[in-house]
Amino acid sequence: MKFDEIKEKLLQYKAGGKKIFTTSSFQSHSLVLLHIISRIDPEIPVYFINTGFLFPETIQFKDQIAKEFGLNIIDAKSTIPKAQQKDANGNFLFTSDPDYCCFLNKVQPLDSVLADNDVWINGVRADQSAVRKAMDIEQAAPHNVIRFHPMLDWSKQEIYKYIKDYKLPRHPLEAKGYDSIGCEPCTRKMVLGDERSARWFGMKKTECGLNTDLVVKKDK
């Protein structure tokens, strides 16, 4: 979708009395959606899912972008203390059960946000994974929420052209070889040019649950 199309859609939601929010991981390529939102309505809440395992550089970058873009950022955190996020051997769940770790620190906190809103602006792109390629621009989510995917048809090249055109800042870890940046224990430097390959490296896992659990599956 182009800027004017995104703007028109958001204005339609607001005119219909919909409560709108977005989420962001504050990676370089996620800044395009945040910048677009800041141009349309910077008061739209931006939920930052703070797992407690993020790189310190990501926290600092989030604070920088909040100030530069004038965004309304809200932290979303798990209600389960980190001391209770361990397996029977005393190891953190990200080592033995990463799906459950993501559920506690990402899915569960955002589920309560969905329950209080109507539209979730989500920056997934179809070229990122098979799961995301199967999505639609508008898709149902739990609690009768609409997932709105305005960046779904954007390519990685278009993302970086926008970043260049608007001289957007870059996540400091990108210069060190990181492209898809999540939690520190589960993120490696990019492998073979695939931005998702460095997440949960060596595991049969490509999604954190936000785009698999918090979506109503389409009828086949």
C-alpha positions in Angstrom: 0.0 0.0 0.0 1.1 3.5 -0.7 1.2 6.3 1.9 -2.1 7.9 0.7 -3.8 4.5 0.8 -2.5 3.8 4.4 -3.6 7.3 5.5 -7.1 6.9 4.0 -7.5 3.5 5.7 -6.5 4.8 9.1 -8.8 7.8 8.8 -11.6 5.4 7.9 -10.9 3.3 11.0 -10.9 6.5 13.2 -14.0 7.8 11.6 -15.7 4.6 12.5 -14.8 5.0 16.1 -12.1 2.2 16.1 -9.4 2.1 18.7 -6.1 1.7 16.8 -2.7 0.7 18.0 0.5 -0.6 16.5 3.5 -2.7 17.7 7.2 -2.4 16.9 10.4 -4.2 17.5 12.4 -1.0 16.6 14.6 -2.7 14.0 15.7 -0.5 11.1 13.2 -2.0 8.6 10.3 -1.6 11.1 11.0 2.2 11.2 9.3 2.8 7.9 5.8 2.0 9.3 6.5 4.0 12.5 7.6 7.0 10.3 4.5 6.7 8.2 2.3 6.6 11.3 4.1 9.6 12.7 3.3 11.5 9.5 -0.4 10.5 9.8 -1.2 10.5 13.5 1.7 10.3 16.1 -0.8 9.8 18.9 -1.6 6.3 17.8 -0.2 4.1 20.6 2.9 2.1 19.8 3.3 -1.0 22.0 6.9 -2.0 22.5 7.0 -5.6 23.7 9.8 -5.5 26.2 10.6 -9.2 26.9 13.4 -8.4 29.3 15.9 -10.2 27.1 16.4 -7.5 24.4 19.7 -6.0 23.4 20.5 -2.8 25.4 21.1 -1.2 22.0 17.4 -1.9 21.1 16.2 -0.1 24.2 18.4 2.9 23.5 17.3 3.0 19.9 13.6 2.8 20.9 14.1 5.9 23.1 15.9 7.7 20.3 13.1 7.0 17.8 10.4 7.9 20.3 12.0 11.4 20.6 12.8 11.9 16.9 9.4 10.8 15.6 7.3 12.1 18.5 5.6 8.8 19.1 3.4 7.6 22.0 5.2 4.5 23.1 3.9 2.1 25.7 5.9 -0.8 27.2 4.1 -4.2 27.2 5.7 -6.7 29.6 5.0 -10.2 30.9 3.3 -10.5 34.3 5.4 -13.6 35.0 8.7 -12.8 36.8 11.9 -13.9 35.1 12.7 -16.1 38.1 9.7 -18.2 37.2 10.5 -18.5 33.5 12.8 -21.5 34.0 12.5 -25.2 33.3 12.9 -28.1 35.8 16.7 -27.9 35.4 16.8 -24.2 36.3 17.5 -23.1 32.7 15.7 -20.2 31.2 12.9 -21.3 28.9 14.5 -19.7 25.8 17.1 -22.6 25.9 14.6 -25.5 26.3 11.2 -24.2 25.3 11.5 -21.1 23.2 7.9 -21.3 22.0 6.6 -21.0 25.6 9.2 -18.3 26.3 7.7 -16.3 23.4 4.2 -17.0 24.7 4.9 -15.6 28.1 6.9 -12.6 27.0 5.2 -11.6 23.7 1.9 -13.3 23.0 0.3 -13.1 26.5 1.2 -9.4 27.1 -0.2 -8.4 23.6 -3.3 -10.5 24.0 -4.5 -8.1 26.8 -3.8 -5.2 24.5 -5.9 -6.7 21.8 -8.8 -7.1 24.2 -8.9 -3.3 24.7 -8.6 -2.3 21.0 -10.2 -2.7 17.6 -7.4 -2.4 15.0 -3.8 -3.7 15.2 -1.5 -2.1 12.6 1.1 -4.8 12.0 4.2 -4.3 9.9 4.6 -7.8 8.5 5.8 -8.3 4.9 4.9 -11.1 2.6 8.6 -11.6 1.6 9.7 -12.3 5.2 8.3 -15.9 5.6 5.7 -18.4 4.4 3.5 -17.6 7.3 3.4 -13.9 6.4 3.1 -14.5 2.7 -0.3 -16.3 3.4 -1.7 -13.2 5.1 -4.1 -10.6 3.8 -4.1 -6.8 4.1 -6.9 -7.1 6.6 -7.2 -10.2 8.7 -9.1 -11.2 11.8 -7.4 -11.5 15.2 -8.7 -12.6 18.6 -11.1 -10.4 20.5 -12.7 -9.3 17.2 -9.7 -7.2 16.4 -8.7 -6.4 12.8 -5.1 -7.0 11.9 -4.2 -4.3 9.3 -1.0 -5.1 7.3 -0.2 -2.0 5.3 3.4 -3.1 4.5 2.4 -6.6 3.3 3.3 -5.9 -0.4 6.5 -3.9 0.3 9.8 -5.5 -0.7 13.0 -5.2 1.3 14.4 -3.0 -1.4 11.4 -0.6 -1.1 11.9 -0.5 2.7 15.5 0.5 2.4 14.7 3.0 -0.4 12.3 4.7 2.0 14.9 4.7 4.8 17.3 6.3 2.4 14.9 8.9 1.0 13.8 10.0 4.5 17.3 9.6 6.0 15.9 7.5 8.8 18.3 6.4 11.6 19.6 2.8 11.6 19.7 0.3 14.5 23.3 0.4 15.8 23.6 -3.4 15.6 22.9 -3.4 11.9 26.4 -2.1 11.2 27.7 -5.1 13.1 26.0 -7.6 10.8 22.6 -8.0 12.5 19.5 -7.5 10.3 16.5 -9.2 12.0 17.0 -8.3 15.7 15.0 -9.9 18.5 15.9 -11.1 21.9 19.6 -11.2 22.6 19.9 -14.9 23.5 18.0 -16.0 20.3 19.5 -13.6 17.7 22.6 -14.2 15.6 24.2 -12.2 12.8 22.5 -12.6 9.4 23.2 -15.8 7.6 23.3 -16.1 3.8 21.4 -12.9 3.2 18.2 -14.2 4.8 17.0 -11.7 7.4 14.9 -14.3 9.3 17.6 -17.0 9.3 19.5 -15.6 12.3 16.4 -15.7 14.6 16.3 -18.9 16.8 19.3 -20.1 15.0 19.5 -23.9 14.8 15.9 -24.3 15.9 12.8 -25.3 13.8 11.2 -21.9 14.6 10.7 -18.8 12.5 7.9 -16.9 14.3 7.5 -15.8 17.9 3.7 -16.5 18.0 2.5 -13.0 17.4 1.8 -13.9 13.8 0.6 -17.5 14.4 -1.3 -17.4 17.7 -2.7 -13.9 17.5 -4.5 -14.4 14.2 -7.7 -16.1 13.3 -6.9 -18.8 10.7 -8.6 -18.4 7.4 -11.0 -21.0 6.1 -9.4 -23.1 3.4 
